[in-house]
C-alpha cells in the first residue's frame, strides 16, 4: 500500500502503488509498465486544497 504521508511533486516518479480495487483484486502500478495508465493524486479527505 502506498504511504499516505508521501506527497509527490511534479516530476517525481510515481510511488509504488498496490491497492485493492472495488471489483476485487488489486491495482499494481508496476504491472502497467508499457501501457497507458492515469493515476490521479488528490489531497487527503476533509482537508482544504
C-alpha distance matrix in Angstrom:
0.0 3.8 6.4 8.7 11.6 11.6 14.4 15.1 18.8 21.0 21.3 18.1 16.2 13.1 9.9 7.9 6.2 5.1 5.7 8.7 12.0 15.1 17.3 15.4 13.4 10.3 10.1 9.5 11.0 12.7 14.6 16.1 18.0 21.6 21.0 21.0 17.8 17.6 14.5 15.5 14.2 16.0 16.8 15.3 17.2 20.7 21.2 23.9 23.3
3.8 0.0 3.8 6.1 8.7 8.1 10.7 11.4 15.1 17.4 17.9 14.7 13.2 10.2 7.0 6.4 5.4 6.8 7.6 11.2 13.7 16.8 19.3 18.0 16.1 12.7 11.4 10.5 10.7 12.6 15.2 16.0 17.4 20.9 20.4 20.0 16.7 16.0 12.5 13.2 11.4 13.3 14.0 13.1 15.7 19.1 19.0 21.4 20.4
6.4 3.8 0.0 3.8 5.4 5.7 9.0 10.8 14.5 17.5 18.3 14.9 14.3 11.9 8.6 9.0 9.0 10.5 11.0 14.2 16.9 19.7 22.4 21.1 19.5 16.2 15.2 14.2 14.2 15.9 18.7 19.5 20.7 24.1 23.8 23.1 19.8 18.7 15.1 15.0 12.4 13.6 13.3 12.0 14.9 18.0 17.4 19.9 19.3
8.7 6.1 3.8 0.0 3.8 5.5 7.8 10.4 14.0 17.0 18.6 15.7 15.8 13.2 10.6 11.8 11.0 12.5 11.9 14.7 16.8 19.1 22.3 21.5 20.5 17.4 16.3 16.1 16.0 18.3 20.9 21.2 22.6 25.8 25.0 23.8 20.3 18.5 14.8 13.8 10.7 10.9 10.0 8.3 11.2 14.2 13.6 16.3 15.9
11.6 8.7 5.4 3.8 0.0 3.8 6.4 9.7 12.8 16.4 18.0 15.1 15.8 14.0 11.6 13.4 13.5 15.5 15.5 18.4 20.6 22.9 26.0 25.2 24.1 20.9 19.6 19.0 18.4 20.4 23.3 23.5 24.5 27.7 27.2 26.0 22.6 20.8 17.0 15.9 12.4 12.4 10.8 9.5 12.9 15.2 13.8 16.0 15.7
11.6 8.1 5.7 5.5 3.8 0.0 3.8 6.3 9.6 13.1 14.3 11.3 12.1 10.6 8.5 11.0 11.8 14.5 15.2 18.6 20.5 23.2 26.1 25.4 23.9 20.4 18.5 17.5 16.2 18.0 21.2 21.1 21.7 24.7 24.5 23.3 20.2 18.5 14.9 14.1 10.8 11.8 11.1 11.0 14.7 17.3 15.6 17.2 16.1
14.4 10.7 9.0 7.8 6.4 3.8 0.0 3.8 6.5 10.1 12.1 9.8 11.5 10.4 9.6 12.9 13.4 16.5 17.0 20.2 21.6 24.0 26.9 26.8 25.5 22.0 19.7 18.9 17.1 19.1 22.3 21.5 22.0 24.6 24.2 22.4 19.4 17.2 13.8 12.5 9.0 9.7 9.0 10.2 14.0 16.3 14.1 15.0 13.2
15.1 11.4 10.8 10.4 9.7 6.3 3.8 0.0 3.8 6.9 8.4 6.2 8.1 7.5 7.9 11.6 12.6 16.1 17.1 20.5 21.6 24.3 26.8 26.8 25.3 21.6 18.8 17.7 15.3 17.1 20.3 19.2 19.2 21.6 21.3 19.6 16.9 14.9 11.9 11.2 8.4 10.3 10.9 12.8 16.4 19.0 16.9 17.3 14.9
18.8 15.1 14.5 14.0 12.8 9.6 6.5 3.8 0.0 3.8 6.2 5.7 8.9 9.4 10.9 14.7 15.8 19.5 20.5 23.8 24.5 27.1 29.5 29.8 28.4 24.8 21.7 20.6 17.7 19.4 22.5 21.0 20.6 22.5 22.3 20.2 18.0 15.8 13.4 12.4 10.1 11.7 12.3 15.0 18.4 20.6 18.0 17.6 14.8
21.0 17.4 17.5 17.0 16.4 13.1 10.1 6.9 3.8 0.0 3.8 5.7 8.6 9.8 12.4 16.0 17.1 20.8 21.9 25.1 25.4 27.9 30.0 30.6 29.2 25.6 22.3 21.1 17.9 19.5 22.3 20.2 19.6 20.8 20.6 18.3 16.7 14.5 13.0 12.3 11.1 13.1 14.4 17.5 20.6 22.8 20.4 19.6 16.4
21.3 17.9 18.3 18.6 18.0 14.3 12.1 8.4 6.2 3.8 0.0 3.8 6.5 8.9 11.8 15.2 16.8 20.6 22.3 25.7 26.1 29.0 30.8 31.1 29.3 25.7 22.2 20.5 17.0 17.9 20.9 18.9 17.6 18.7 19.1 17.4 16.2 14.9 13.8 14.1 13.4 16.0 17.6 20.3 23.6 26.0 23.8 23.2 20.1
18.1 14.7 14.9 15.7 15.1 11.3 9.8 6.2 5.7 5.7 3.8 0.0 3.8 6.3 8.5 11.9 14.0 17.8 19.7 23.3 24.2 27.2 29.1 29.1 27.0 23.3 20.1 18.1 14.9 15.6 19.0 17.5 16.4 18.2 18.8 17.5 15.9 14.9 13.0 13.7 12.4 15.2 16.6 18.8 22.3 24.9 22.8 22.9 20.1
16.2 13.2 14.3 15.8 15.8 12.1 11.5 8.1 8.9 8.6 6.5 3.8 0.0 3.8 6.4 9.2 11.5 15.1 17.5 21.1 22.0 25.3 26.8 26.6 24.2 20.5 17.3 14.9 11.6 12.0 15.3 14.1 12.8 14.9 15.8 15.0 13.5 13.2 11.6 13.2 12.7 16.0 17.9 19.7 23.0 26.0 24.4 24.9 22.2
13.1 10.2 11.9 13.2 14.0 10.6 10.4 7.5 9.4 9.8 8.9 6.3 3.8 0.0 3.8 6.6 8.0 11.8 13.8 17.4 18.3 21.5 23.2 22.9 20.8 17.1 13.8 11.8 8.7 10.0 13.2 12.1 11.8 14.4 14.5 13.6 11.3 10.8 8.5 10.4 9.9 13.4 15.6 17.1 20.2 23.4 22.2 23.1 20.6
9.9 7.0 8.6 10.6 11.6 8.5 9.6 7.9 10.9 12.4 11.8 8.5 6.4 3.8 0.0 3.8 6.0 9.6 11.9 15.7 17.3 20.7 22.6 21.8 19.5 15.7 13.0 10.8 8.7 9.8 13.3 13.2 13.3 16.4 16.7 16.2 13.6 13.3 10.4 12.0 10.8 13.9 15.5 16.2 19.3 22.7 21.7 23.1 21.1
7.9 6.4 9.0 11.8 13.4 11.0 12.9 11.6 14.7 16.0 15.2 11.9 9.2 6.6 3.8 0.0 3.8 6.7 9.8 13.5 15.5 19.1 20.6 19.4 16.7 12.9 10.7 7.9 6.7 7.2 10.6 11.5 11.9 15.5 15.9 16.1 13.6 14.1 11.5 13.7 13.1 16.2 17.8 18.0 20.8 24.3 23.8 25.6 23.8
6.2 5.4 9.0 11.0 13.5 11.8 13.4 12.6 15.8 17.1 16.8 14.0 11.5 8.0 6.0 3.8 0.0 3.8 6.3 10.0 11.8 15.4 17.0 15.9 13.5 9.7 7.4 5.6 5.3 7.6 9.9 10.6 12.3 15.8 15.2 15.2 12.1 12.3 9.6 11.7 11.5 14.4 16.4 16.3 18.6 22.3 22.3 24.3 22.7
5.1 6.8 10.5 12.5 15.5 14.5 16.5 16.1 19.5 20.8 20.6 17.8 15.1 11.8 9.6 6.7 3.8 0.0 3.8 7.1 9.6 13.3 14.6 12.9 10.2 6.6 5.6 4.4 6.6 8.5 9.7 11.3 13.6 17.1 16.4 16.8 13.8 14.4 12.1 14.1 14.2 16.7 18.5 17.8 19.6 23.3 23.9 26.2 25.0
5.7 7.6 11.0 11.9 15.5 15.2 17.0 17.1 20.5 21.9 22.3 19.7 17.5 13.8 11.9 9.8 6.3 3.8 0.0 3.8 6.5 9.9 11.9 10.4 8.7 5.5 5.3 6.7 9.0 11.6 12.2 13.3 16.1 19.4 18.0 17.9 14.5 14.5 12.0 13.4 13.5 15.4 17.1 16.0 17.1 20.9 21.9 24.5 23.5
8.7 11.2 14.2 14.7 18.4 18.6 20.2 20.5 23.8 25.1 25.7 23.3 21.1 17.4 15.7 13.5 10.0 7.1 3.8 0.0 3.8 6.8 8.6 6.9 6.0 4.3 6.1 8.8 11.7 14.3 13.9 15.1 18.3 21.3 19.5 19.4 16.2 16.3 14.3 15.4 15.9 17.3 19.1 17.7 18.1 21.6 23.3 26.0 25.3
12.0 13.7 16.9 16.8 20.6 20.5 21.6 21.6 24.5 25.4 26.1 24.2 22.0 18.3 17.3 15.5 11.8 9.6 6.5 3.8 0.0 3.8 5.6 5.5 6.0 5.4 6.3 9.9 12.3 15.2 14.3 14.7 18.3 20.7 18.4 17.9 14.8 14.7 13.4 14.5 15.7 17.1 19.3 18.3 18.2 21.7 23.6 26.0 25.1
15.1 16.8 19.7 19.1 22.9 23.2 24.0 24.3 27.1 27.9 29.0 27.2 25.3 21.5 20.7 19.1 15.4 13.3 9.9 6.8 3.8 0.0 3.8 5.4 7.9 8.7 9.9 13.6 15.9 18.9 17.7 17.9 21.6 23.7 21.0 20.3 17.3 16.9 15.8 16.3 17.7 18.3 20.4 19.3 18.4 21.6 23.9 26.3 25.8
17.3 19.3 22.4 22.3 26.0 26.1 26.9 26.8 29.5 30.0 30.8 29.1 26.8 23.2 22.6 20.6 17.0 14.6 11.9 8.6 5.6 3.8 0.0 3.8 6.8 8.8 10.3 14.0 16.4 19.0 17.1 17.4 21.2 23.0 20.3 20.0 17.5 17.8 17.4 18.5 20.4 21.4 23.8 22.9 22.1 25.3 27.6 29.9 29.1
15.4 18.0 21.1 21.5 25.2 25.4 26.8 26.8 29.8 30.6 31.1 29.1 26.6 22.9 21.8 19.4 15.9 12.9 10.4 6.9 5.5 5.4 3.8 0.0 3.8 6.7 9.5 12.7 15.8 18.0 16.1 17.2 20.9 23.1 20.9 21.1 18.6 19.3 18.4 19.8 21.2 22.5 24.6 23.4 22.9 26.3 28.4 31.0 30.4
13.4 16.1 19.5 20.5 24.1 23.9 25.5 25.3 28.4 29.2 29.3 27.0 24.2 20.8 19.5 16.7 13.5 10.2 8.7 6.0 6.0 7.9 6.8 3.8 0.0 3.8 7.1 9.7 13.1 14.8 12.9 14.6 18.1 20.5 18.8 19.5 17.1 18.3 17.4 19.3 20.7 22.5 24.7 23.6 23.7 27.3 29.0 31.6 30.7
10.3 12.7 16.2 17.4 20.9 20.4 22.0 21.6 24.8 25.6 25.7 23.3 20.5 17.1 15.7 12.9 9.7 6.6 5.5 4.3 5.4 8.7 8.8 6.7 3.8 0.0 3.8 6.2 9.6 11.6 10.4 12.1 15.4 18.2 16.7 17.3 14.6 15.6 14.4 16.5 17.6 19.7 21.9 21.0 21.7 25.4 26.7 29.2 28.1
10.1 11.4 15.2 16.3 19.6 18.5 19.7 18.8 21.7 22.3 22.2 20.1 17.3 13.8 13.0 10.7 7.4 5.6 5.3 6.1 6.3 9.9 10.3 9.5 7.1 3.8 0.0 3.8 6.3 9.0 8.2 9.0 12.3 15.2 13.5 13.8 10.9 12.0 10.8 13.3 14.8 17.3 19.9 19.6 20.7 24.4 25.4 27.5 26.0
9.5 10.5 14.2 16.1 19.0 17.5 18.9 17.7 20.6 21.1 20.5 18.1 14.9 11.8 10.8 7.9 5.6 4.4 6.7 8.8 9.9 13.6 14.0 12.7 9.7 6.2 3.8 0.0 3.8 5.5 5.6 7.3 9.9 13.2 12.5 13.4 11.0 12.5 11.3 14.2 15.3 18.3 20.8 20.7 22.3 26.1 26.7 28.6 27.0
11.0 10.7 14.2 16.0 18.4 16.2 17.1 15.3 17.7 17.9 17.0 14.9 11.6 8.7 8.7 6.7 5.3 6.6 9.0 11.7 12.3 15.9 16.4 15.8 13.1 9.6 6.3 3.8 0.0 3.8 5.3 5.3 7.3 10.7 10.1 10.7 8.3 10.0 8.9 12.2 13.5 16.9 19.7 20.2 22.2 26.0 26.0 27.6 25.5
12.7 12.6 15.9 18.3 20.4 18.0 19.1 17.1 19.4 19.5 17.9 15.6 12.0 10.0 9.8 7.2 7.6 8.5 11.6 14.3 15.2 18.9 19.0 18.0 14.8 11.6 9.0 5.5 3.8 0.0 3.8 5.4 5.7 9.5 10.2 11.9 10.6 12.9 12.2 15.7 16.8 20.3 22.9 23.4 25.6 29.4 29.2 30.8 28.7
14.6 15.2 18.7 20.9 23.3 21.2 22.3 20.3 22.5 22.3 20.9 19.0 15.3 13.2 13.3 10.6 9.9 9.7 12.2 13.9 14.3 17.7 17.1 16.1 12.9 10.4 8.2 5.6 5.3 3.8 0.0 3.8 5.6 8.7 8.8 11.1 10.3 13.3 13.4 17.0 18.7 22.1 24.9 25.4 27.2 31.0 31.2 32.8 30.7
16.1 16.0 19.5 21.2 23.5 21.1 21.5 19.2 21.0 20.2 18.9 17.5 14.1 12.1 13.2 11.5 10.6 11.3 13.3 15.1 14.7 17.9 17.4 17.2 14.6 12.1 9.0 7.3 5.3 5.4 3.8 0.0 3.8 6.2 5.4 7.3 6.8 10.1 11.0 14.8 17.0 20.5 23.7 24.6 26.4 30.1 30.2 31.5 29.1
18.0 17.4 20.7 22.6 24.5 21.7 22.0 19.2 20.6 19.6 17.6 16.4 12.8 11.8 13.3 11.9 12.3 13.6 16.1 18.3 18.3 21.6 21.2 20.9 18.1 15.4 12.3 9.9 7.3 5.7 5.6 3.8 0.0 3.8 5.5 8.0 8.6 11.9 12.9 16.6 18.5 22.2 25.3 26.5 28.7 32.3 32.1 33.1 30.5
21.6 20.9 24.1 25.8 27.7 24.7 24.6 21.6 22.5 20.8 18.7 18.2 14.9 14.4 16.4 15.5 15.8 17.1 19.4 21.3 20.7 23.7 23.0 23.1 20.5 18.2 15.2 13.2 10.7 9.5 8.7 6.2 3.8 0.0 3.8 6.9 9.2 12.7 14.5 18.2 20.6 24.2 27.5 29.1 31.1 34.7 34.4 35.1 32.3
21.0 20.4 23.8 25.0 27.2 24.5 24.2 21.3 22.3 20.6 19.1 18.8 15.8 14.5 16.7 15.9 15.2 16.4 18.0 19.5 18.4 21.0 20.3 20.9 18.8 16.7 13.5 12.5 10.1 10.2 8.8 5.4 5.5 3.8 0.0 3.8 6.3 10.0 12.4 16.0 18.9 22.3 25.8 27.4 29.1 32.6 32.6 33.2 30.5
21.0 20.0 23.1 23.8 26.0 23.3 22.4 19.6 20.2 18.3 17.4 17.5 15.0 13.6 16.2 16.1 15.2 16.8 17.9 19.4 17.9 20.3 20.0 21.1 19.5 17.3 13.8 13.4 10.7 11.9 11.1 7.3 8.0 6.9 3.8 0.0 3.8 6.9 10.0 13.2 16.4 19.7 23.3 25.2 26.8 30.2 30.0 30.4 27.5
17.8 16.7 19.8 20.3 22.6 20.2 19.4 16.9 18.0 16.7 16.2 15.9 13.5 11.3 13.6 13.6 12.1 13.8 14.5 16.2 14.8 17.3 17.5 18.6 17.1 14.6 10.9 11.0 8.3 10.6 10.3 6.8 8.6 9.2 6.3 3.8 0.0 3.8 6.4 9.8 13.0 16.3 19.9 21.6 23.1 26.5 26.5 27.1 24.4
17.6 16.0 18.7 18.5 20.8 18.5 17.2 14.9 15.8 14.5 14.9 14.9 13.2 10.8 13.3 14.1 12.3 14.4 14.5 16.3 14.7 16.9 17.8 19.3 18.3 15.6 12.0 12.5 10.0 12.9 13.3 10.1 11.9 12.7 10.0 6.9 3.8 0.0 3.8 6.4 9.9 12.9 16.6 18.6 20.1 23.4 23.2 23.6 20.8
14.5 12.5 15.1 14.8 17.0 14.9 13.8 11.9 13.4 13.0 13.8 13.0 11.6 8.5 10.4 11.5 9.6 12.1 12.0 14.3 13.4 15.8 17.4 18.4 17.4 14.4 10.8 11.3 8.9 12.2 13.4 11.0 12.9 14.5 12.4 10.0 6.4 3.8 0.0 3.8 6.6 9.9 13.5 15.2 17.0 20.4 20.1 20.9 18.3
15.5 13.2 15.0 13.8 15.9 14.1 12.5 11.2 12.4 12.3 14.1 13.7 13.2 10.4 12.0 13.7 11.7 14.1 13.4 15.4 14.5 16.3 18.5 19.8 19.3 16.5 13.3 14.2 12.2 15.7 17.0 14.8 16.6 18.2 16.0 13.2 9.8 6.4 3.8 0.0 3.8 6.5 10.2 12.4 14.0 17.1 16.8 17.3 14.7
14.2 11.4 12.4 10.7 12.4 10.8 9.0 8.4 10.1 11.1 13.4 12.4 12.7 9.9 10.8 13.1 11.5 14.2 13.5 15.9 15.7 17.7 20.4 21.2 20.7 17.6 14.8 15.3 13.5 16.8 18.7 17.0 18.5 20.6 18.9 16.4 13.0 9.9 6.6 3.8 0.0 3.8 7.0 9.3 11.6 14.7 13.9 14.6 12.1
16.0 13.3 13.6 10.9 12.4 11.8 9.7 10.3 11.7 13.1 16.0 15.2 16.0 13.4 13.9 16.2 14.4 16.7 15.4 17.3 17.1 18.3 21.4 22.5 22.5 19.7 17.3 18.3 16.9 20.3 22.1 20.5 22.2 24.2 22.3 19.7 16.3 12.9 9.9 6.5 3.8 0.0 3.8 6.5 8.4 11.2 10.4 11.0 8.8
16.8 14.0 13.3 10.0 10.8 11.1 9.0 10.9 12.3 14.4 17.6 16.6 17.9 15.6 15.5 17.8 16.4 18.5 17.1 19.1 19.3 20.4 23.8 24.6 24.7 21.9 19.9 20.8 19.7 22.9 24.9 23.7 25.3 27.5 25.8 23.3 19.9 16.6 13.5 10.2 7.0 3.8 0.0 3.8 6.3 8.5 6.9 7.9 6.5
15.3 13.1 12.0 8.3 9.5 11.0 10.2 12.8 15.0 17.5 20.3 18.8 19.7 17.1 16.2 18.0 16.3 17.8 16.0 17.7 18.3 19.3 22.9 23.4 23.6 21.0 19.6 20.7 20.2 23.4 25.4 24.6 26.5 29.1 27.4 25.2 21.6 18.6 15.2 12.4 9.3 6.5 3.8 0.0 3.8 6.5 6.0 8.7 8.9
17.2 15.7 14.9 11.2 12.9 14.7 14.0 16.4 18.4 20.6 23.6 22.3 23.0 20.2 19.3 20.8 18.6 19.6 17.1 18.1 18.2 18.4 22.1 22.9 23.7 21.7 20.7 22.3 22.2 25.6 27.2 26.4 28.7 31.1 29.1 26.8 23.1 20.1 17.0 14.0 11.6 8.4 6.3 3.8 0.0 3.8 5.6 8.6 9.7
20.7 19.1 18.0 14.2 15.2 17.3 16.3 19.0 20.6 22.8 26.0 24.9 26.0 23.4 22.7 24.3 22.3 23.3 20.9 21.6 21.7 21.6 25.3 26.3 27.3 25.4 24.4 26.1 26.0 29.4 31.0 30.1 32.3 34.7 32.6 30.2 26.5 23.4 20.4 17.1 14.7 11.2 8.5 6.5 3.8 0.0 3.8 6.8 9.2
21.2 19.0 17.4 13.6 13.8 15.6 14.1 16.9 18.0 20.4 23.8 22.8 24.4 22.2 21.7 23.8 22.3 23.9 21.9 23.3 23.6 23.9 27.6 28.4 29.0 26.7 25.4 26.7 26.0 29.2 31.2 30.2 32.1 34.4 32.6 30.0 26.5 23.2 20.1 16.8 13.9 10.4 6.9 6.0 5.6 3.8 0.0 3.8 6.4
23.9 21.4 19.9 16.3 16.0 17.2 15.0 17.3 17.6 19.6 23.2 22.9 24.9 23.1 23.1 25.6 24.3 26.2 24.5 26.0 26.0 26.3 29.9 31.0 31.6 29.2 27.5 28.6 27.6 30.8 32.8 31.5 33.1 35.1 33.2 30.4 27.1 23.6 20.9 17.3 14.6 11.0 7.9 8.7 8.6 6.8 3.8 0.0 3.8
23.3 20.4 19.3 15.9 15.7 16.1 13.2 14.9 14.8 16.4 20.1 20.1 22.2 20.6 21.1 23.8 22.7 25.0 23.5 25.3 25.1 25.8 29.1 30.4 30.7 28.1 26.0 27.0 25.5 28.7 30.7 29.1 30.5 32.3 30.5 27.5 24.4 20.8 18.3 14.7 12.1 8.8 6.5 8.9 9.7 9.2 6.4 3.8 0.0
